[in-house]
Amino acid sequence: MPEPREPLTTDDVAKVANLAMLDLSDDELVTFTSQLDAVLDLAGELNQFDVAEVAPTAHPFGLTNVFRPDEPEPDDIADAIREEALAAGPEVEDHQYRVPPALGEAL
């Protein structure tokens, strides 16, 4: 059984919201207080499980990535792929997409 803890207050949630730079209404504070309190109760229940003999894992299944050899395509195929990709853009200049200037920069 999880150890009892102090219930969250709206002041607790308001402090966290302030740290996260969230502007919450009074109604939202009340709603989130009860929701976060329930989440913390559920998380506390996980402490009842004995996981001392469970090996740490990054994934529950024994999957491994399958990689192909990283070898360059022949130049003629690479050029065709590049031209096909550039053809999808609205405007091309010097084998690159031409885009409008950003942040008010002049051309």
C-alpha positions as CSV (number, residue, x, y, z in Angstrom):
1,M,0.0,0.0,0.0
2,P,1.4,3.4,-0.9
3,E,2.4,5.7,1.9
4,P,-0.1,8.5,2.5
5,R,0.9,11.9,1.3
6,E,-0.5,15.4,1.8
7,P,-3.1,16.2,-0.9
8,L,-2.3,18.9,-3.4
9,T,-3.7,22.4,-2.9
10,T,-4.6,24.9,-5.4
11,D,-1.7,27.0,-4.1
12,D,0.7,24.1,-5.1
13,V,-0.8,23.9,-8.6
14,A,-0.7,27.7,-8.9
15,K,3.0,27.7,-8.0
16,V,3.8,25.0,-10.6
17,A,1.7,26.9,-13.2
18,N,3.6,30.0,-12.4
19,L,7.0,28.2,-12.9
20,A,5.7,26.8,-16.2
21,M,4.6,30.4,-17.1
22,L,0.9,29.2,-17.5
23,D,-1.9,31.6,-16.7
24,L,-4.7,29.5,-15.3
25,S,-8.1,30.7,-14.2
26,D,-9.5,29.8,-10.8
27,D,-11.7,27.1,-12.4
28,E,-8.7,25.6,-14.2
29,L,-6.8,25.6,-10.9
30,V,-9.5,23.6,-9.2
31,T,-9.9,21.2,-12.1
32,F,-6.1,20.6,-12.4
33,T,-5.6,20.3,-8.7
34,S,-7.9,17.3,-8.5
35,Q,-6.5,15.8,-11.7
36,L,-2.9,16.2,-10.6
37,D,-3.7,14.8,-7.2
38,A,-5.2,11.7,-8.8
39,V,-2.2,11.3,-11.0
40,L,0.2,11.5,-8.0
41,D,-2.0,8.9,-6.2
42,L,-1.6,6.5,-9.2
43,A,2.1,7.1,-9.4
44,G,2.4,6.4,-5.7
45,E,0.7,3.0,-6.2
46,L,3.5,2.0,-8.5
47,N,5.9,2.0,-5.5
48,Q,4.2,-1.1,-4.1
49,F,5.8,-3.3,-6.8
50,D,9.1,-5.0,-6.1
51,V,11.2,-4.4,-9.1
52,A,14.6,-5.2,-7.5
53,E,15.0,-8.2,-9.7
54,V,13.9,-6.6,-12.9
55,A,16.6,-5.7,-15.3
56,P,16.6,-2.1,-16.6
57,T,15.4,-1.9,-20.2
58,A,14.9,0.9,-22.8
59,H,12.2,-1.1,-24.6
60,P,9.9,-3.9,-23.5
61,F,10.7,-6.0,-26.6
62,G,14.0,-7.3,-27.8
63,L,14.0,-5.2,-30.9
64,T,17.1,-4.0,-32.7
65,N,17.4,-1.5,-35.6
66,V,18.2,-2.9,-39.0
67,F,20.6,-0.6,-40.9
68,R,21.6,-0.8,-44.5
69,P,25.2,-0.1,-45.5
70,D,25.8,3.6,-45.7
71,E,27.1,3.7,-49.3
72,P,26.7,6.7,-51.7
73,E,24.5,6.2,-54.7
74,P,26.2,6.4,-58.1
75,D,26.4,10.0,-59.3
76,D,23.7,9.6,-62.1
77,I,21.2,8.2,-59.6
78,A,22.0,10.8,-56.9
79,D,21.6,13.6,-59.6
80,A,18.2,12.1,-60.6
81,I,17.0,11.9,-57.0
82,R,18.2,15.5,-56.3
83,E,16.5,16.9,-59.5
84,E,13.2,15.1,-58.6
85,A,13.3,16.5,-55.1
86,L,14.0,20.0,-56.4
87,A,11.2,19.7,-59.0
88,A,8.8,19.5,-56.0
89,G,9.7,23.0,-54.8
90,P,8.2,26.3,-56.1
91,E,11.5,27.8,-57.2
92,V,15.1,26.6,-57.7
93,E,18.3,28.6,-57.9
94,D,21.8,27.1,-58.1
95,H,20.5,23.6,-57.4
96,Q,18.8,24.8,-54.2
97,Y,15.3,25.8,-53.2
98,R,14.8,29.5,-53.5
99,V,12.8,30.8,-50.6
100,P,11.7,34.3,-49.6
101,P,14.1,36.2,-47.3
102,A,13.6,35.7,-43.6
103,L,13.4,38.3,-40.8
104,G,13.2,41.2,-43.3
105,E,16.6,40.5,-44.9
106,A,17.1,41.9,-48.4
107,L,18.0,39.8,-51.3
